[in-house]
Amino acid sequence: MSNAAPAGFPGLGERLERVRGGIADACRAAGRDPEDTTLIVVTKFHPASLISALAELGVRDVGENRHQEAQEKAAELADLGLRWHYIGQLQTKKARQAARYAHAIHSIDRERLVDALATAEVTTPIDAFVQVNLTDDPGRGGAAPEDLERLAERVLETPTLRLRGLMAVAPLPEEEEAVSAFARLHGLAERLRRVAPEATAISAGMTHDYREAIAAGATHLRIGSAITGNRPAPE
């Protein structure tokens, strides 16, 4: 496939191929098959036209973390066959709306959200990732590790959801090295598999730490600016 940038987005194809190459290198270093990873391009604040350009370059998985923005983009680009991943904190009152376009929700962090999604009208179950908080700051999002099994069991009981695995955001570099954070995430993933053996996915790794995430077993990588370039200012 050509990596020539579609009109209006110079360098996009080259940045995408650079990241794909970095993922492949990190997988080989970890003794893993690059085909076992899913690259989710995070397009927060970027226009729908950039997502169309990414689709021309073969991207099929797109991540958004603001409901209104994601909803509008998904509607505008409905004919492109994209898979929409909701990766931000989701308000309970918006859950049923998000279920209309999201193929996957990576931020399942409380039972009330699971209960709201249980009433959504879906044709196929939504891929669900339980988000865990790897820090001591409750404002960072995610369930506390001690709540993991209880929340996972609630997801397993919900027909509108299919439990895929765990999601986490590593602490900032100045707070803790990503390597140790992802090592803890790997241990939490093993705990989850004791509850749900089929929930083998790990959603982790962003522009600055995806190599460390791959080494720790990440299967779904959420990468934005390394591919899309700097984000426009939010409207």
N, C-alpha and C positions, 0 to 999 in steps of 0.2 A: 504494500500500500504506500502511495506517495505521502511524504511528510511535508509537501509544499503547503504553505499557509493559505487558507482561503482568503479572498480579498478582504481587506480591512483589518486583518489580524496578523501583521508581520511577526515572524518568529514563533508563532503558536505551534506549528508542526515540529519545529526543532526542539522546543522546550518539552513537548509531549514525548518525543522519541528519546530525549536525554533522560527523562524520568523513567520511561519504560526500560531503558538500558540499565539505569541504576537499580531498579527493582530486580531485573534479571541477574545482575552481578551479586546483589545481596542474597538472593535466593541460592545461587550457586555456592556462595561462601558458607551458607548455612546448611548446605546439603539438601536443598529443597528444589522442587520443580516450580519454575516461575508460573506455570499454568495453574498452579494451586492457589494463586493469589488473584484478587479482584481489585483493580484500580478504580476508585471512585473519584472523579474529578469534582472538586468543590467549587461551585460557581456563585457563591454568595456575592450579591451586589452587582454582578456582571449581567449584561443584557442578554436577552434570549438569543440575539444574533450570534453571540460568542458560543453559546451552546450548540446552535446549528452548525457553526464552523467546526466544533469538536466532533459532532456527529459525522461530518464529512471525512474526518480523520480517523474514524473507526471507534470513537468513544461511545459506549452504550450505557455506562453507569454514571449518574450525576448526583451530587450531593448538595442539599440546601438545608439551611438551619433557621429560616424565618418562614413561618407558615404562609402568610399572605403572598410573599414573593414566590415561594415554591408553587403555590396553587395557581397563580397567574401564568408562570412559565410552563407548567405542565399542561395547562389548557391550550396555550398558544402553540406548543410544540408536540401536540398529541399525535401527530402523524409520523413522528420520527422513530417510533419504536424504542424509546429510551426507558431505562429503569431508574425510577426516582427514589433516592435514599434520603429520608429525613434524618438529619444528624444533630439537630439542635434540641434544646429543652422544649417540650411540647406541653402547652396548657391543656388541662383536662377538657375544658370547654371547646377546644379546637380539635380534639382527637377524632371525632367522627368525620369532620371535614377532611382532615389529613389522610384518613383512610381511603378517601375517594381517589387519590392520585398516588399515594406512597406505596411502592412495592416493598419497601423495607423501612422500618423505624428502628434507629440505632440507640434511642435514648429512653428505653423503658426503665424507669427508675423508681416507680412507686405503684402500689396496688390500685390506687384510685385511677391511675391512667390505664391500667390493664382493664379495669371494670368498664371504663368509658369506651375503650376499643372493643370490648365484648359486644357492645350494642351496635357496632358499625355494620353497614351493609356492604359486604364484599363478595366477589365471585370466587376468589381464591384467597386462602389465608395470607396475611401479611407476614413477611419475614421479620422476626422480632429479635432484637439484641438487648439483653439486660445490661444497662450501664452501671458500672461500679465506680465509686469514688476512690482514687488511689491516694488521696491526701486527707489531712485532718480538718480541712476547711469545708463545712457543709455547703457553702455558697458555690463550690466548684461544680456541683451537679453530680448525679449518680447516687445509687443506693450504697449504704454502708456495707462493707464486706460481710458482716454478720447477718445481714438480711438477704443475702444472695439466694440461698436455697428456698426460702419461703416465697420470694418473688418469682423465682423460676417455676416453682410448682403452680403458682397462680397462672402464669402464662401457659403452662402445659394443659391446664384445665379449660383454656379459652379457645373455642373452635375458630375464631376469626384470626388467630395468631399461630405462627409456626416458630417455635423457639429455635434460633440458629446458633446462638452463642453469646459471648460477652462483648461489650464495648467499653473502652476507657480512653481518657485523655491523660497522657503522662504529665506529671508536675513540670512546671517551668524549669529550664536548665539551672537557674540560680537557686531553685528550691531543692532539687534532687536530681541525680543523674538518671537519664531515661532508662539506662540498662537495669538498674535495681528496681525501678518502678515496673518495667515490663516483666521482670523476673517474678514479681509478686502477682502480676496479672496472669502469668502462665500458671502459677499455683492455683489461683482462683478458677481458671478454666478447667483444671483437673477436678476441682471440687464440683463444678457445674456438671461435668460429664458423669459424675457418680449419680446425679439426679436424673440427667437426660443424656444418655450415651450418644445420641445423634446430634447433640448441640456442640459441634466441634469448631465452629467459626470463632475467630477473634478479630474484632474491628478495632484496630489501633494503628498508630503511625500516621504522621502528617509530614509536611514538607521538611521539617528540621530533624525528624527522628524516625523516618520510616525504615531505615536500615536496621536500627536497633530493634524496632518492632518486628521486623521479619525474622531476625535472629531468635526472637522470643516466641515465634510461632504465629504471628499475625497473618490472617488470610484476607482481610479487607482493609485496604489502605485509603485514607481520606486525604488527598493531596490537592491543594489549591494553587497558591501563588507561584510555585515552581513551574506550573504549567500555564496558568491563565495570565501570569504577570500580576502586577500590583492591582489591588481592588480599587474600583472607583469609590469615591466618598459616598456613604449611604445617603439616600434621598430623605 
